[in-house]
Structure formats: structure tokens, C-alpha cells
Amino acid sequence: MRVYNFSAGPATMPLEVLERAQSELLDWRGSGMSVMEMSHRSPEFVGIAAEAEARMRSLLSLPDDYAVLFLQGGATGQFAGVPLNLTAPGATAAYVNTGAWSKKAITEAKKYLDVRVLADESASNYATVPPEGSLEVPADAAYLHYTLNETIGGVEFPYVPDAGEVPVVTDASSTILSRPLDVSRFGVVYAGAQKNLGPAGLVVVIVRKDLLGRARREVPSAIDWTAMAEADSMLNTPPTLAWYLVGLVLEWIEQQGGVAGMGERNRAKAELLYGAIDASDFYSNPVDPGARSWMNVPFLVPDGALEKPFVAQAAEAGLSGLGGHRSVGGMRASIYNAMPLEGVQALIDFMTEFERKNG
């Protein structure tokens, strides 16, 4: 019996995708072999890869002047990949600190350039984002980097920062394809796959082509965007199974009405869960209402001693992955694209009963 998996990542995947992969696991469409066994240079896999890229472009309405790369190393690898591909030694870049993943990106970037932190939301315990229009981006900055959604803290930017002529770079790991996104407002969008796109092991990098060709000589080939773009992301052997599964997820998103359809579903799920939390005197959400994530919903109970019983009893009820991140505690429900509305309702029903017994 499958559970409702609220894990932040690796996260739940669409059942239809898993069943499709299962049916093709031993023999992909009459090839006599699994995708895991195919040469990445074979016509079969080249077709799989091209189809996934075409679907990504279609779903995001990507302009032709953007390259789409399917790389390894996760989003964390791009914390180094961004400065190494966009700047020369001695350059300056602007960053916004809104939580754990922003901090990691800043720490990594400081190895390669001068980082100017334009806003630091630590004073609110990372429960806020900077007000729209408040960021003063230096004209000499090579780029502005921000984390669109902080998976751990459940904080999300409701706007795209205006950086003038400075390219905007965002880590969209938790939110990509969860609703429409105007990629033309960004220089670079990157996202680890293990939340909304597929299994762990792959990161998608979408980069405006005029930003290619700026990589430092010492950038490792595996994260050299220019080299990877010229090689169709196959400079080395790519994570073929993950790439194939991402393609199946993209096809599934098309069948759900594309990103507009996903946006409607995800808004409804978030409103339902936050509504239940806000209506309760027992549960609370620590995030400023204007910065609440649609994808990652942290919540607290009045007594910390109840957290472990909540998580354990929820698991017994078929609701998995609800423990908060070890760095912050509490509970957290990640309600990515593949989480159905029925799963959110099942969680709310459990929360109601747990409150009745412990409130």
C-alpha cells in the first residue's frame, strides 16, 4: 500500500509515471533492454533526451535564446557552477539570504568572488523575504542570486526581483513547473530534480545563451555550461535513468493541463492546508503570510513534546515524511506537484483528530 509521502526530497512522484516506468523497465518500447542499459549515444536515448528537452521548453514557453542543460551534481553543484560560469576572478555578485539554502549558496560563492548580501532575513528567523522593490542591486554586480523557495523554512518569493540590467539567477528547485514562470526575466534558472521533476541525481540548468562563454578556465568540465551546451549535456555519461524519468514527469504535467493546470491544483492544496492551520488554536505556521510557500508548509504544535508523537502516529496512518528539518524541528508538509488534493485532505483529517486528542 502506497502512503502519502510529504517528504521534502527525494519526494513523491506521480503514480502514473512510476507505473509507466515499471512497464518499460525491462524492455523500453521493443528495444529489448532497459533505459538503464542503453548507451547514451544510442538513437533511442538521444530521442528520449531530445523529447524531454522539447517538453521542458514547451511547458515553460522558453524563448529560443535559452539553453536547457541536464547535469549532475544537484542544485548544490550549481552553487559553485553559477560563479564559475558567470564571472572572472575578482568579480562581485549580489546575493539575498532568506534561509538555509541561500546561506549555502553564499558560502560556496565566497570561494570564487566578492559576495554582497543585499538583504539578510535572519532577524525574522527566516520567516520573511525582502519587500518588493527594496533590493538595491549594484550596477557592477555580475548577477543577482536568490532562492525562489526555501525548502526548510517554507519561505517563498511572491515576486521576481528587479535587478535592472544585472542578470537574475534563481535556485528554483522546490517550485519549478509548479505554476507559470516567466523565464525571460531571468539569466539563469536552475533546479534539482528530486522535488517536482523526478528522482534525485539530476539538475536542470536553463541559461540565457548570451551568458554562455564566460566560464573561467578552471571550471570543471562537468559544470561548464558552455561545454555542456555544445555537447547536448552529454560531455560525459549523463544520469540516463533520471533523465528518462524527468521526461515522463514532464509528459504527465502536460496531461494535467501544463503549468497553468498545476498552478491551479497547487494553489488549492496550499490554501486548504494553510486554512486549516490558521483556523486552529493548536497549530501555527511561523512564516509571514505574504511569503508562505505553496510547496513546503512548516507547522508547529503548542508543546514540542508532541512533535515526535505527531510524526509517529501520522506515519502509522499512512502519512509519511512529516518531520521538520533537523535544523528547525516542528513539522513540515511538502506538497509538490505529485501530491494529490486527497493527500492534503487526509493530512488535515489526521491533524484534526490529533488536536482533538491532545488539545
Secondary structure, DSSP 4 states (H G I P E B T S, - for coil): ---EE--SSS----HHHHHHHHHHSSSSTTSSS-GGGS-TTSHHHHHHHHHHHHHHHHHHT--TTEEEEEESSHHHHHHHHHHHHH--TT-EEEEEE-SHHHHHHHHHHTTTSEEEEEEEGGGGTS---PPTT-----TT-S-EEEESEETTTTEE-SSPPP-TTSPEEEE-TTTTTSS---GGG-SEEEEESTTTTSSSS-EEEEEEGGGTT---TTS-GGG-HHHHHHTTT-SS---HHHHHHHHHHHHHHHHTTHHHHHHHHHHHHHHHHHHHHHT-SS-B--S-GGGB-SSEEEEB-SSGGGHHHHHHHHHHTTEE--BPPTTT-SEEEE--TTS-HHHHHHHHHHHHHHHHHH-
